[in-house]
Amino acid sequence: MIGRIVCSKAGRDKDYFMVVVKSEGDYVYVCDGKERPLDRPKRKNIKHLQFTNTVLETDSFKTNKQLKKALAAYRDAAKFKEEP
């Protein structure tokens, strides 16, 4: 589950894409590299997340800058698919 891109469905970070960095039972810890850097992950209930099929390699999000870049690329690709 670590490295999976998720979209928040509830809370202040609703509709934001994030990456799972740790999992504990019914909760996961997610980061986005900006509001939630890797050294301060957000604990989220899995009921409040929508999981995608995309999993990032651990090497692709070792720093906040790499994480922001990977999420921006995913967000842009998802936005491109939605346009008619």
KOLTIDO-405554 format. One record per atom (N, C-alpha, C): x, y, z; atom name; residue in three letters. Coordinates in steps of 0.05 Angstrom, whole numbers. Each point is the difference from the previous one (the first is absolute). Layout:
N
east_north_up_atom_res
X_Y_Z_CA_ALA;
...
END
This chain:
84
east_north_up_atom_res
16_-24_0_N_MET;
-16_24_0_CA_MET;
18_25_0_C_MET;
24_-2_10_N_ILE;
18_23_0_CA_ILE;
7_9_-28_C_ILE;
-3_25_-5_N_GLY;
6_11_-27_CA_GLY;
-25_4_-17_C_GLY;
-23_-9_9_N_ARG;
-25_2_-15_CA_ARG;
-10_29_1_C_ARG;
-9_10_-23_N_ILE;
-11_27_-1_CA_ILE;
-30_-2_8_C_ILE;
-8_17_18_N_VAL;
-27_1_10_CA_VAL;
-11_28_-3_C_VAL;
-27_2_0_N_CYS;
-14_26_-1_CA_CYS;
-16_2_25_C_CYS;
2_22_14_N_SER;
-15_4_25_CA_SER;
-29_6_-6_C_SER;
-18_-14_14_N_LYS;
-29_5_-4_CA_LYS;
-12_16_22_C_LYS;
14_5_22_N_ALA;
-11_15_23_CA_ALA;
22_15_14_C_ALA;
-8_22_13_N_GLY;
18_15_16_CA_GLY;
9_26_-15_C_GLY;
19_13_12_N_ARG;
10_25_-11_CA_ARG;
15_-4_-26_C_ARG;
10_-24_-4_N_ASP;
16_-7_-24_CA_ASP;
-17_-14_-21_C_ASP;
-26_4_0_N_LYS;
-18_-14_-18_CA_LYS;
8_6_-29_C_LYS;
-1_-20_-17_N_ASP;
7_1_-29_CA_ASP;
29_4_-6_C_ASP;
18_-4_20_N_TYR;
29_2_-4_CA_TYR;
11_-28_-4_C_TYR;
19_-2_-19_N_PHE;
15_-25_-4_CA_PHE;
23_-1_20_C_PHE;
4_-24_11_N_MET;
22_-4_19_CA_MET;
11_-28_-4_C_MET;
22_-6_13_N_VAL;
13_-26_-2_CA_VAL;
1_-13_28_C_VAL;
-6_-25_1_N_VAL;
1_-15_25_CA_VAL;
29_-6_7_C_VAL;
9_8_24_N_VAL;
27_-4_8_CA_VAL;
2_-21_23_C_VAL;
-22_-6_13_N_LYS;
0_-20_22_CA_LYS;
-29_-9_4_C_LYS;
-3_-25_10_N_SER;
-27_-9_6_CA_SER;
0_-13_27_C_SER;
-22_4_15_N_GLU;
-4_-11_27_CA_GLU;
-29_-8_3_C_GLU;
-7_-24_-3_N_GLY;
-28_-9_4_CA_GLY;
-19_13_-19_C_GLY;
-20_15_11_N_ASP;
-20_14_-16_CA_ASP;
9_28_-8_C_ASP;
25_7_7_N_TYR;
10_27_-6_CA_TYR;
25_-1_-18_C_TYR;
3_20_-16_N_VAL;
25_3_-16_CA_VAL;
11_28_5_C_VAL;
25_3_-5_N_TYR;
13_26_2_CA_TYR;
6_9_-29_C_TYR;
-9_24_-7_N_VAL;
3_11_-27_CA_VAL;
15_26_0_C_VAL;
13_5_-22_N_CYS;
16_25_-4_CA_CYS;
-5_10_-28_C_CYS;
3_26_-4_N_ASP;
-2_12_-26_CA_ASP;
25_16_-8_C_ASP;
18_3_19_N_GLY;
25_15_-6_CA_GLY;
-2_29_5_C_GLY;
-23_11_3_N_LYS;
-3_29_4_CA_LYS;
-13_6_28_C_LYS;
-27_-3_1_N_GLU;
-14_3_25_CA_GLU;
7_-21_20_C_GLU;
5_-24_-10_N_ARG;
7_-22_17_CA_ARG;
27_-12_-10_C_ARG;
22_11_10_N_PRO;
26_-10_-9_CA_PRO;
6_-28_11_C_PRO;
20_-13_-10_N_LEU;
7_-27_8_CA_LEU;
7_-3_30_C_LEU;
10_21_12_N_ASP;
7_-2_28_CA_ASP;
-24_6_19_C_ASP;
-24_6_-12_N_ARG;
-24_6_16_CA_ARG;
-24_-11_-14_C_ARG;
-2_-27_-3_N_PRO;
-23_-12_-15_CA_PRO;
-26_3_15_C_PRO;
-22_0_-15_N_LYS;
-27_2_11_CA_LYS;
-12_-28_4_C_LYS;
-11_-4_24_N_ARG;
-13_-26_5_CA_ARG;
-29_2_-10_C_ARG;
-8_-18_-17_N_LYS;
-27_0_-12_CA_LYS;
-13_-27_3_C_LYS;
-25_0_5_N_ASN;
-16_-25_0_CA_ASN;
-3_-9_-29_C_ASN;
2_-26_-5_N_ILE;
-2_-9_-28_CA_ILE;
-28_4_-11_C_ILE;
-20_3_17_N_LYS;
-27_6_-10_CA_LYS;
-2_27_-13_C_LYS;
19_18_7_N_HIS;
0_27_-11_CA_HIS;
18_4_-24_C_HIS;
9_-22_-12_N_LEU;
18_1_-23_CA_LEU;
-11_-16_-23_C_LEU;
5_10_-24_N_GLN;
-6_-15_-24_CA_GLN;
26_-10_-12_C_GLN;
4_-26_-1_N_PHE;
25_-11_-10_CA_PHE;
1_-1_-30_C_PHE;
23_7_-12_N_THR;
3_-3_-29_CA_THR;
16_-25_-5_C_THR;
3_-7_-26_N_ASN;
15_-23_-8_CA_ASN;
29_6_-3_C_ASN;
8_25_4_N_THR;
28_8_-5_CA_THR;
16_-3_25_C_THR;
23_-13_-3_N_VAL;
19_-3_23_CA_VAL;
26_11_-9_C_VAL;
12_18_16_N_LEU;
26_12_-5_CA_LEU;
22_-18_12_C_LEU;
22_-1_-13_N_GLU;
24_-14_11_CA_GLU;
10_17_24_C_GLU;
11_-14_19_N_THR;
10_13_24_CA_THR;
21_21_-7_C_THR;
16_-5_-20_N_ASP;
21_19_-8_CA_ASP;
-11_25_-12_C_ASP;
-24_0_-10_N_SER;
-11_24_-13_CA_SER;
-12_20_19_C_SER;
-1_-6_26_N_PHE;
-9_20_20_CA_PHE;
17_0_25_C_PHE;
26_0_-4_N_LYS;
18_2_23_CA_LYS;
2_28_11_C_LYS;
-5_21_-16_N_THR;
1_27_9_CA_THR;
-27_13_-6_C_THR;
-6_22_14_N_ASN;
-25_14_-4_CA_ASN;
-2_11_-29_C_ASN;
23_9_-11_N_LYS;
0_10_-27_CA_LYS;
-8_-22_-20_C_LYS;
12_-23_3_N_GLN;
-7_-23_-18_CA_GLN;
-29_-8_3_C_GLN;
-10_1_25_N_LEU;
-28_-8_5_CA_LEU;
-19_20_-14_C_LEU;
5_26_3_N_LYS;
-17_20_-12_CA_LYS;
1_-3_-31_C_LYS;
23_-6_-11_N_LYS;
2_-3_-29_CA_LYS;
-15_-24_-10_C_LYS;
1_-22_15_N_ALA;
-14_-25_-8_CA_ALA;
-30_4_2_C_ALA;
-9_13_21_N_LEU;
-29_5_4_CA_LEU;
-11_20_-21_C_LEU;
16_20_-7_N_ALA;
-8_19_-21_CA_ALA;
-3_-14_-26_C_ALA;
19_-18_-7_N_ALA;
-2_-14_-25_CA_ALA;
-25_-18_-1_C_ALA;
-6_-13_23_N_TYR;
-24_-17_1_CA_TYR;
-25_17_-2_C_TYR;
-1_22_14_N_ARG;
-23_18_0_CA_ARG;
-5_11_-28_C_ARG;
21_8_-14_N_ASP;
-2_10_-27_CA_ASP;
-10_-21_-19_C_ASP;
10_-25_3_N_ALA;
-9_-22_-17_CA_ALA;
-30_-6_5_C_ALA;
-8_1_25_N_ALA;
-28_-6_7_CA_ALA;
-18_22_-11_C_ALA;
9_25_2_N_LYS;
-16_23_-10_CA_LYS;
-2_-2_-31_C_LYS;
21_-9_-13_N_PHE;
0_-2_-29_CA_PHE;
-20_-21_-9_C_PHE;
-3_-22_15_N_LYS;
-19_-21_-7_CA_LYS;
-29_9_4_C_LYS;
-5_18_18_N_GLU;
-27_10_6_CA_GLU;
-11_19_-22_C_GLU;
18_14_-13_N_GLU;
-9_20_-20_CA_GLU;
-11_-14_-24_C_GLU;
-22_11_-12_N_PRO;
-13_-13_-23_CA_PRO;
17_1_-25_C_PRO;
END
